[in-house]
Amino acid sequence: MADVLFYHLEVRPLEEVLPQLLEKTLERGWRAIVEVGSSERAEVLDAALWTYRDDSFLAHGLAGAETDAHQPILITTSTDNPNGAACRFFVDRAVPQSAEGYERIVYMFSGHDPDAVAEARLAWRALKDSGQLTYWQQEASGRWTKKA
């Protein structure tokens, strides 16, 4: 059974939080898929991962290239897993339907978007039997607090 982590973004934006979580994923020796809700957001995240820190970048690719299978991090709008990722991130209104085939699912949603919050509640109920669920919420300081 997979670990399913819900991250409720309140203070820091996705472009600041996602790279840190992806770094931790790679440190575990896992590959990652980042599923996004649109190709436009995929391109924004692609640029953000190359430039999020002055002294570093996260090697990754946009799905659809011949090198997909070799990417440590792959950004996609589809549900497939061409790089054999152990961890799948769902961001920007991409909603997990299942945790099957993954060690970890990370679902990140904005607390400033009522529709995204409603989708997260539905996803929580749908994934209850898929693995160990945890819910993390940002405090005003940007620090994460485990709420469930």
PEDA-V847699 format. One record per backbone hydrogen bond with DSSP energy under -1.0 kcal/mol. CO is the residue of the C=O (numbers start at 1). NH is the residue of the N-H. Records with the same first field share a line. If there is no record, write none. Layout:
# PEDA-V847699
CO=NH / NH
This chain:
# PEDA-V847699
2=132
3=105
4=134
5=107
6=136
7=109
8=138
9=111
13=16 / 17
14=18
17=21
18=22
19=23
20=24
21=25
22=26
23=27
24=28
25=30
26=29
31=86 / 87
32=74
33=89
34=76
35=91
38=42
39=43
40=44
41=45
42=46
43=47
44=48
45=49
46=50
47=51
48=52
49=58
53=56
61=75
65=68
67=70
68=71
72=32
73=61
74=34
75=63
76=36
81=84
86=103 / 104
87=33
88=106
89=35
90=108
91=94
99=102
103=3
104=88
105=5
106=90
107=7
109=9
110=113
113=117
114=118
115=119
116=120
117=121
118=122
119=123
120=124
121=125
122=126
123=127
127=130
130=2
132=4
134=6
135=147 / 148
136=8
137=145
139=142
143=139
145=137
